[in-house]
Structures are given as structure tokens and as C-alpha cells.
Amino acid sequence: MDQIHRIRELYYEQGKNLIEIATIMDCDWRTVRKYVDMENFNTSPPTPEVQKNESKLDPFKPLIDSWLTADKKAPRKQRHTAKKVHKRLKEEAADYDCSYRLVASYVAVKKKELHLKRQDGYIPLEHSPGEGQADFGYADFYENGKLHHEAKYLVLSFPYSNGGYLQLNYGENMECLLEGLVAMFEHTGGVPTEIWFDNTRTIVKDIIKGGGRNVTERFQRFCEHYRFKPVFMNPESGWEKGNVENKVGYLRRNELVPVPEFTSIVEKNKELLAACDRDMEREHYDDDENRFISELFEEDKRALLPLPSVAFDTALYTTARTDKYGKFTVDNGRHRYSASPAFCEDTVRLRITSSEVIVMDSSLHEIVRHRRLYGDDFESMDWIPYLKYIARKPRSLRNSGIYGMMPENMQIYMDSCESSERGRVLKILAELTERSGFSGALNTVDEAIRFHATDPDSLQNLYRRTYAEVPLLPPLDNLSGIPSQKVIPFRNDLANLDAALKKGGAFNG
């Protein structure tokens, strides 16, 4: 229907002819003509059921029907499940030799006929190989010693096999979702045929009357690129994708306890994928043949769609307007980043991933990159472009907005420097910031203030002493064993020097 809608929109609203539409839609012009001229969009009337072939279960269906019919008078929690029916048949029915899956499929249909199951929003619990479900959970973790409280992790589960994977994220935005899914697609070597999602605002803009979904363009492009079908749950019906709901809790308890500590989230996520592979080496909780999850997951993998030949760029590309200090905000003003004083009150281009905000000029040359902010962290300031910029015209420091942005101790230090030295000092501060961050440069400034060292060379030496681990040598003892030196009195005519050189034989006149 989406294709039909697009064809009719191009013809009736945009005035395209049949050939143009056929080129745009990459289909035959006769197909375009058919849908342009179509007047009846009623669905086809139902057709009688085709007589099915005989099933191994047919001799046992009357017995199953009698049990399920009797269940209508039994309490809800004491009715037959498919697993119980299968077990009773093995124990009570002679010559019974059917699989659990065959029984489960019949019981599901029969319960629906007998109104033993809730009909509102009904979704079958049986899943085909290759289907997936996705959801976010939350957990704490430490990266480089920093606590990320109630950060997110994405889980992709496969209900047929009960396999699943997780990827840690800093948040629950589109970049986190897409990057996590791509990593799991590439690890498994394929793409689920369909993936079930909640109606999260990250994906769904609004729910259309009648059950449709208006999704974001980026997500729609992502689905088309990987060719999987997104399936959305009914509002407030998370139980419909119970497999991933359970998997979110299971993986948190088994892979994220104790609270993870690591230096790189990228490397940690690779370790988590391998850990999830190892976790599948256990029996499936509901398989009558007692097979391992890993065995069933091989069936899932055989049903996956192939990976596309072209990688999908999961980054967000957008623009931002800077203020008079060369700063801009994203995420509806919740987070602010610096660009450069050279781009004050200008438009910059942004490439945003789950972990970085890369600022570029109109030619897409990188200006600066920031670690992406989450939660209550409001501002990320990169001082290097500002220090380098003002170093080229140090006399304008006091009259620039950059001076007011500097910490108080740096302002004091710059005021104490000779005006002729300020350019070199600012350049050195930029170099120190590149090496160990702005806090390292500030610590060096504090040391310089303490020692009243206002020249560039002293600033560099103090930095080396603080961060390069250069040992401080103790003063030499004035030992009596040190030979005394003969002092030659200085005379302007250098007569004593001439005499000494002649006496030693090294002077020939």
C-alpha cells in the first residue's frame, strides 16, 4: 500500500507522467497505469479454507479438544498449556509420536476458537526462526573511572531459539539504537527478518488511528537498508514482546553484575558479544528435545537476511548556529558545546554519533570534536581553538570575550605576564592543553603563580616537572674534597691570559 500510495501521490499531487513515475519507482509503466486508474481499494472477500493435508496429530485432536473444552470450566491458572497437552499425550495416548511444535500450533488455534485466550491485541507466542525483538534496559557502569548512572543497554533477542545479545550505550537516542543494532547484525552475520519494538519516541513520531505508525525518516531508511520489517506493539502492551523483556533482565543479572568497570566501551561491547555466545551453550528452557540454545540459534542464523554490501552511516548530520562566543546547543538546548572563536555567530555543520559531536566548517573540515554529553552534564568546552586564536593577536586579549571565559587563576596569570610575552604564553598553554587537557594547563598555571614565573620558558619547565616526572635533584653538599679553583684576576688588556697561553706552549704570537 505504501508503494501504491506513492505512485498515486506522484501522479495526482506532483503531476508526474506514467513514464516518470515508472522511472522513480523502478517498475513497469503498465503497473503505474494500473494503480493510477484503480478505483476499488476494498480488500478481497474471505475465501473458504482449503482442505489441509492429513496431519500426524489428527488422530489425537478429538482428545485434545475434549481437554481444552473442559478447561472452559476450570480456573484460568489451572488450564492446559501446550506443554501440558504434549506431556499428557505422551503419557496417556497410545502410538503418540508428534513434536511439541505441532501440538503447540494446534492448541493455539483451538484455544482461539474456544475463546480460551484473550483476543484484544492478540499476538501468537510462536515465533519463526530469524525473528527478533529489541528493547532497552538500564544499568550502571564505570568507564575510565567515571560512573554512568542508569545508563542504557540495548538487547536484541531471538524468540525462536531464546538467544540474545546486548550492547552498552550512554543513552537511548537514535544513534545508540542504530549503532547497537548494526554491531549485533555484523556479529551474527545477518539481519532478522522482522524486529519487534516498543512505541518509543526515538522511532515513532505518532500512532495513526487504525494501528499504523508514523516513524522517523532515519529509522525508515535504516529498515529499508537492512530490509527487515519493523513490528510495533500495542500501546502499554510490553508483554507482547515478552521474550526480550525477560532477556533484558536475564542479561543484566548475568553479564552486568557486579557493576562493570572498563576503559573502553567499544572493547567492552566486543567482550559482551562473545559472552552472549558462550551463554547460549545451555539447554533451552522449553524444548522437548532438550537441545541447546546454540543449536536452535543456528536455525535462526540460517533464516537471517544477508548483510548489505554497503555500510549504513548511523551518524546524525545536522547544523547549528553559534553564539557570540562560538558556542552552540543541541538536544533542544540541554547540552552546549564550543566550536571556535573564528566561527562566532556562524553556522557550523555537525556529525553526531552515540559518543562524539564532531564540529565541521562548510567544507566539512573538522574544527573540533567533543565527547557527547548525557544527563546533567551541560557544557563541553575545548579551549585549544580559543587559545590558538587569541595567541595570534594577544593584544586584544583583554577586550575579547575569551578573557572573560577564562578561569580566574588564568586571568591573574595573563595579567602578570609581559605584554610582549603573552602570545608565546598563550601558544604554550594551547600546547599543554593538547597534551594533558585544560585542567593540566591550569595546574601548571597555578604552579607558575606560586613561583612567580611569568615567562614562557619557566611555564614549560614547570609543566615538565609536574607531568613529565622529572626528578628534582638535591643541592650539592659543599664538601671539603672539592679542589679549589685558582682565580685569575681580569684585566682589560688580557695580559694574564696571554702570559698563561705562552707558558703552556699553545700560543705562537
Secondary structure, DSSP 4 states (H G I P E B T S, - for coil): -HHHHHHHHHHHTT---HHHHHHHHTS-HHHHHHHHH----PPPPP-PPPPPPP-TTGGGHHHHHHHHHHGGGS-GGGSPPHHHHHHHHHHHSTT----HHHHHHHHHHHHHHTT-S--TT---S---TTEEEEEEEEEEEEETTEEEEEEEEEEEEETTTTEEEEEEES--SHHHHHHHHHHHHHHHTSB-SEEEE---TTTEEEEPTTS-EEE-HHHHHHHHHHTPEEEEPPTT-GGGGHHHHHHHHHHHHHHS-S--EES-HHHHHHHHHHHHHHHTSSB-TT-TT--BHHHHHHHHHHHSBPPPSS-----EEEEEE--TTSEEEETTTTEEEE--GGGTT-EEEEEE-SSEEEEE-TT--EEEEEEPP-TT--EE---HHHHHHHHTSGGGTTTSHHHHHS-HHHHHHHHHS-TTTHHHHHHHHHHHHHHHHHHHHHHHHHHHHHTT--SHHHHHHHHHHHHS-PPPPPPPP--TTSPPPPPPPP-TT-HHHHHHHHHHT----
